[in-house]
C-alpha cells in the first residue's frame, strides 16, 4: 500500500470527476484546511434532509486499496487452524455444524474448488468482505449526513485498523462483521427514509449472518431493545419488521434442530471460550483494552466522537438505538468473557457517526493537524505492518508457556509445523504392511491437526482423517473395519485415554521443537495403534472433547 501516495494525494477537490481518488484528494487539504474559525465547536444542528452524494470513487479506492495491502500479508501467512477446519467441513457440507452455520465452509469449499491449496485464493473473499465493512462505515457516515471527505475518512479508519488485520483469514468473523454492519446500516437508513423494504432486507441479512455465526439472534434482539428504549418506536409497529424477524426465525431452524439433536453444543462452546480467555490471562478489563486497541489511532478518534455525538447531538438522536444495542452487547461480552471482536459489527456505524461529528467541527489549526497526522500515521503503520508480517520464525527465541503467548505467536508469525507432522504421519502409514495399510485410518488429537493432515496430505494419499476434537468429532468415528490407527497425539492431552483403547501401541516419532507452537511443532507424538478393544461407535462419544488441546 502506498500510504504516502494516498495521503499525499488528498489535495484538490476540483479534480473530483477526473481523479481515481477524488474524495481522498480533497479531504486532507481542502476539507481540513478550509475552516478558518479558531474556536472548536461541536454543532448540534440537524443534518440536511437531502444527504450529500456518496463519494463512491474515493470510498472504493480507499477500501479496496487497503484491502489489497492487507493481501500482501494474507498471501504470506500460512493457513490458520480454523481455515483448515472450514476446508475440511466444506468437504462434508451440511446445514449446520457445532459452532457455526454452513456459510464459511461453503465459501471455503468454493475457493478450494477454484484454486486447490491456495491460501491467497481462500482469503480473497475475506479481503473483499473487509473492504465491504469499510464501505459500510462510509455509507453510514453519508446516511447520517457526513460529507464526501468524511465518508472517505470513515472508510479509511476501518480499512487501516488493527481489526482489519484480524480479518485477513477466512473465518466466521470475516462474514459476521460486515453482515451485522449491513443490518445496522439498513435500520439506520429506514429511520431516515421509512422505506419498509429495508426492514425485510435487514431480516434477510440477519438470516444470512446466522449461517456464519449464531450470535446474530442476540444482536437482532438487542437492536429491538435499543429501538424500544431510544426510538424510533414507530419501527416496532411496522409489519415489515416482523416479516424480517420471521425470515430470520425460519433460517434458524436447521441450526436449532442440529443443536437439539446434539445436546446444545453451542452453549458448551460458550463456556469453553470463556475458559480459553481466562487461560490467556484475559478478563473484562483486558477485553475492553483489546477492543480499544482494535480501533487504532484514527478509528479511536472517530469512535470517541461518535459516542459523544450519539449522546449529545440532536442530529444523531434518531440513531441512538444502535448505541444502546451496541453497549448492551458490550456488557454481555464483558460479563461472559467473550472475544473482543464480538461487538465489531457495530463499529462501522460508530465510525460513520464519528465522521459526521467531525464534519460539524469548526476546528483550530492544531486540531486539523492532529486529524491529518492520525490519518497519515495510521496509513503508514498499517502499510509497514503488512509488509513486515509475518515475523520470521528465526526471530523467536522463547518457548511458549501460556495461551496468551500462543495467540500472540500465531498472530505475529502464523502457524507452522503442518508439513512436519504430515510427513511423519505419511512415513508411519508407508511403513505399515500392505495388509494393514489397506484398512488403516488416521486419528488426530486436535481438529487443527486433522484438518491440516487432510489439506497437506493430499498428494500422499493418506487414509481417511478423524479427530474427536470439536467440530471434527461430529464428522464421526473411524469404521470398525479400521483395525490399525495412526494416531497423531498432543502429549499429555487425552493421549492416554486414546491409547488405552488398543491392544498394542507403538511410538513411531516424536516432534518437539522447543520454540515451536505446542500441539503443532512441539509436544506432538505419532503412534501406531493396533486392534481396538471396543467398537468405535461405543468409545467415540467418550473421547470427544470441545477443548482445544495444546499441551500447555
N, C-alpha and C positions, 0 to 999 in steps of 0.2 A: 504494500500500500504506500502510495506516495503521500505520506502525511503532510509533508511540507508543500507538495504540489496542491493538495486540496486546500490547505489553509491559506496558501498564498494566492489561490485562485478566487478567493472570496472578495472580489474587487469592485465590480461595477454592475449595477442592475440595469444599466441602459442597454446591455448586450443580452438580455434575458432570452430573447427569441432566437438568438443565433448561437448561444453557447450550450455546451453539453451540461454544464453545471450552473444554470442560471441563478438558482436561489443561493447556492453556495457562494457564487461570485459576489452577491450583493450583501450577504449577511454581515461579515466582519466589518467591512469598511463603510458601506452606505448605511446598513442597518444600525450598527453600533456607533457610528460616528455622526449620525445625522442629528442627534439630540444636543441641544445647546444649553438647556436649562441646567443649572448646577445644583438643584435640590432633588434629592432622592425621594420619589413619591410613588406609592403603590395606589393606583387609581381603582376605584370600585365601580366604575361605570359599566352599564350593560354592554356586551359586545353587540355589534351590528346584527340586525336580523338576517341580512344577506351576508353569508360568510365569504371571506376572502377566497380567491381561486386557489385550488390545490397546486402546490409547487411540485408537480409530478416529476419534472426533469431533475431538479436538484435532489428531491427525496429519493428517487430511484437511483441516481448516481451515487449518493452517499450510502444508501442501504446496501446496494449490490456491490459497490466498490469496496466497502469494508468487509462485506461477506467474502469477496474474492481474496482479500488479505487474510481473513480467517482461514481460507482454504490453503494458504501456504503451510500453516501448522497442521491443518487437518490431513494434508497429504503425507505428513511425516510421522505422525503418531501411529503407533501400532493399534490394532483392533483393541477396543476396551471390552471387558468381560461381558457386559450387558449387550453390546453389539453382536458379539459372537453367539450369545444366547438367542437373540432375536433372529439371527440367521438360522439357527437350529430349529427354533419354533416355527419359522417360516416354512421349513421343510415338513412341518407337521401342522398345517393350517387348521385352526379350529375357531369356533365362535367366541371362545373365552379361554383365558389362562389364569393361573392362580393369583397374579398380582396386577394384571392389566388386560385390556381387550386385545383384539386381533390387529389393530392398525399398524403398530410398529413392526410386528413380524411380517405382515403382508407387504409393507413397503420394502423391508429388508429383503424379502424373497424376490420382489420385482427387480431390485437393484442387482441381486446376485444372478438373476437370470440374464440380465443385460451385460453385466461385466463380472463374471465369477472371480472371486478372490480379490477384487479391487477395493481397497479401503477408501480411496477417494470417491469412487462411484457410489459406495454405500453412504457417504457423507454429503453428497450433493443435495439431497432433499433437506438435510439438516441445515446446510448453509442457506438454501433458499428460504426455509422457514424462519431462520434468524433474520434475514432481510425483511421478511413479511412482518415480523414483530416490530422492527424499526419503522416500517412504513405505517403500521397501525398507530404507533406513537405520533407520527406526523399527522395522520388522518384525524386522530383525536384532537390534536392541537388545532387543526383547522376547524373542526366541528365546534369547539368551544370558543372560536373567534380569533385564534392566533394568525398573524400574517405569514406570508410566504417564508420569509427568512427565519422565523421562529419555528415554523413547521420543519424546516431543514435541520434546525438546531435540535429539535426533539428526536428526529431520526438519528442524527449523529450521536446524541447522548446514549441512545440504546446500542447503536452499532459498534461503538468503541468501548463498551463497558466490560468489566470482568465477567458479568453474567453472559454476555455474548460468547465469550471464550468457552464457558461451560456447555454451550450448545453446539460445539463443533462435532459432537458424536451423535449417532442416530440412536436415541433412547427416548423414553416416554416424555421427558420434559421438552424435548425437541418439538413435539406436537402440542403438548399441554399448554405451553406459554402462549404461542400465537393464537390458538383456538380460544383460550379464555379471554385473551385480549380482544379478539373479534367479538365475542359475546358482549363484553362491556362496551365496546365501540358501538355496536348495533343498538344497545339500550340507550346510550348517550345520544345517538342520532335520533332515536324515537322521541326523546324528550324535546328535541327542537322541532321535529317535523310532524310528529303524531301520525306517522305512516305505520299502520298496524302490521303490514307485511314484515317489518323489521323485527317484531316480536316473534313471529313464526320463524324467521331466519335465525334468530338467536336460539330458538329451541332446536332447530336443525343442527346448528353449530355445536350446541351442547351435546346433542346425540352423537355427533362425530367425535367430540372430545372424550366422551365416555368410552369410546373404542380405543382410546390411547391410555387414559388414566382414570381410575374410578373415583377420583375425588370431586369430579365436576358436579354431581348432585348436591354436595355440600356447598359448593360455590354458588350454584343456582339458588339454593335456599337462602344463603346469606345475602345475595343480591335482592331477593324478595323482601327479606327483613330490612335491608337498607332502604328500600323504597317505602316500606311501611313506616319506618322511623323518620326518614328525611324527605320523603316525597320524591317525585310527584305521585300521590296515591291514585291519581286517575289511571295510571298504568295497571293497577291491580283490578280495575273494573273493566278492562278490555278483554273480550273473549279470546283475542289472538294470543294473549299471554298464556292462557290455559291450553290453547291448542299447541303452542310451543312446548309447554310442560308435558302434555300428553305424548308428543313426539319423543321427548327425552325419556319418558317412562317406558314407552314401548321399546326403545333402543336398549334399555337396561335389562330387559327380560332374559336374554341369553346369559348375561353375566350373573344375574341373580340365581338363575337355575343352576348354573355351574357351582356357585358358592354354596347353595343349599345342599347339593349332591356331595360336596367335598368338605362340609363342616366349616364353612365360612373362613377359608384360608386367609382372606384379606384382613380380617380382624387380627389374626395371629401375626401377619406380616407387620401390621402397625406396631405391635408390641416389640417385634424383633428389631424394627428400625429404631425405635426409641432406645433399645438396649445397645445397638451399634453406636448411636450418638453418644450415649454415656461412656461406652468403651473408648470412644475417641476423645474423651475428656471434654465433651461439649455439654451444654445445658442452655437454658433460656438466654442467659446473658451472652454466651458465645454465639448462639444462633442469631441474636439481634445484631451483634457485631459483624457476623458474616453477611447478613442482609445489607447492612450499611456499606460494607466493602464491595459487594457485588455491584453497587451503583456506580462506582468510580467517581472521578472528580466532577466532571460535567453533569453526569446523572445525579450525583448527590446534591449539587446546587439546584437543579430543576426539581428534584424531589422535595426539597425543603420549601421552595417557592410554591410548588403545587399544593402541599399540605396547608401552607399559610393561606393560599388563595381559596381553597375549598372551605376553610373555616371562616375567613373574613370577607371575601369578596362576594357581593351580591350577584355579579355576573355568573359566578360559578355555583351559586346556591342550588340550582336545579339538578346539579350533578353530584351532590353530596352523598347520594345513596351509594355511589361506588366507593367513596371513602369509608363510610360506615361498614360496608361489606368487607372491604379490604382490611380494616382494623379488626373486624371480627375474626377473619381468617388468620390474621397475625396472632391474635390471642390464642386461637386453637393450636396453631403450630408451636407456639412457645410452651403452652401447657403440656401438649402431647410430646414435646421434644422431637418434632418432625424435622424434615430437611428444610434448609433456609430458602431453597428455590420454590417451595410450595406456594408462596404468595406472589411469585414473579409474574403471573398472568395479569395482575392489577397494575404492574409497573408502567407499561406503555401509556395507560390512561393518566397516571400520575405525572409522567413526563409531559404529556400533552397539556395538562393543567398548568404545570410549571412554566412551559413555554409561553402560554397565554399570559400568565402573570408577568413574566419577564418582558413581554411586549407592551405591557402597560406601565413599565417603569421608565420614568424620566431620570436618567442616571447621570451621576457625576462622571467625569472622565476616568477617574480611578476605578469606578465600577465597570465601565465599559472595558477598560484594560484588563480587569480581573476576569471577566467572562471570556474575552478573547484569549487570554492566557490559558484559561482552563480548557477551552476548546482545542487549542493548538497542542497543549501538553497531553491531553487525553488521546488525541490522534497519534501523536508521536510515540507515546508509551505503548499504545496498542500495536502500532506497526512494528516497533522494535521487539516487543514480546513475541509476536507471531513469527518474526524472523529467527529469533533465538531459540524458541521452544521447538521440540522437546530438548531439555537439558541432557547432554551426553551422559551416558551411564558411567563413564570413566571419571566424572567429577564427583561421584558418590563414594564416600569412604566410611559410612557409618551404618551399622546394622539397624534394621527396623525392629523396634521393641513394643510399639503400641499401634492401635488402629489409626490414630491421627497421623502418625508418621507414614503409615501405609498409604493413606489417601493423598498426602502431600507428595510422596514419591511418585505415585501413579499419575497425579495431575501434572507434575513438572517434567517427568521423564517418559511417561507412558508405561504400560505393562510390557513385560518381556518374559522369556522363558518358554513360550509356546513351542517353538521349533525344537528346543532341547528335550522337553518331556515327550513330545510327539515322536521324536527319533528313538527315544528309549522304549516307548511302547511298541513302535514298529519293530525294533530289534527283538523284543520279547516275544512278539507274535511270530516273527520269522523263525525263531529258534524252536517253536513248538513242532512236534511231529505232525505230519500231514493229517493223520487220523484225528488229532486234537484240534488242529487249526481250522478244520472244515466247519466245526460246530462251536467254535470259541466265540466269546463276547468280551467286550472291554467295558469295565465299570470304573468311573472316576469319582473321587470323593466329593468334588465340587462341580457345580453346574458350569463354571467357567472352564475348568479342565475338560469336561466332556464336550462342551461346545467348541473349544479350541482343537481338540483331537479330531472332531468331525470336520472342521474347516481346514486345518493344516495337514490332515492325514488323507486328503482327497486322492493324492497321487500314489498313496501307499496301499490302497485297497484294504484298509483295516476292517476288522469285524465291526458289527453294529455297536453303537455307543449307548451307554446307560449311566445314569447317576441318580442316587437317592436324594440329591440336594435341590432344594427349592423347586422351581417350576419343572426342571428336568425330571424330577422324581415322578411327576404326574404323567409323564410320557409312557410310564410303565416299566416293569421289571424285565430282565432277560428271560428268554423262553427256558423252560425246564430242560430242553434239549442241549442247552449250553452247559456242559459238564466241566469245561475249563474256562476260567475267567482271568484275564489280565487286568489287574487292579492297580490303578494309579491313586496312591494314598497321600493324604496330608498327615504327617506324623503327629500322633497324639490327639487326633480329632476323629473319632469314630472308627479308626483303623482296626482296633482290637475287636470291636463288635462285628465288623465285617469279616475279618479273618477267621473268627470263631465259627463261622457258618460252613467251613470246609473241612474235609478230612485231612488235607495236606496243603501247606502253603510254602512257597519258596521265594525268598528275597532275591530279586534279579539285579536291581540297580538303585542306588540312592543318589539324589540330586540335592546338593546342599551348598549353594553359593552363599557365603556369609553375608554379603551385601545385597543379595537378591531379594525379590519380593517373596515373602512367605506364602507357601501354597502354590507358587508358580516356579520359582527358581531356588527355593530353599525349603527344607523340611518336607521334601517330596520323595516318595519311595515307590518303585514298581515291583509288584509281586505277581507270581503266577499261582493261582489258586485252583485246586482240583477237587472234584467230587463234592458238590454241595450236599449238606446233610438234610436239608428240608426243601420242599418246593418253593420256588421264588415267590409265588403269589402269597405264600404263608408268611415269609420273613420280610418281604419288601416294605410293608407299612411300618414295621418297627425300625427299619433302617432309615426311613425318610426323615429329613430334617430341613427346617427353613433357615437355620443359622448358617451363615457363610463361613466355611472353615478356612482359616489362615494359618493356624498353628501357633499364633502368638497370644 
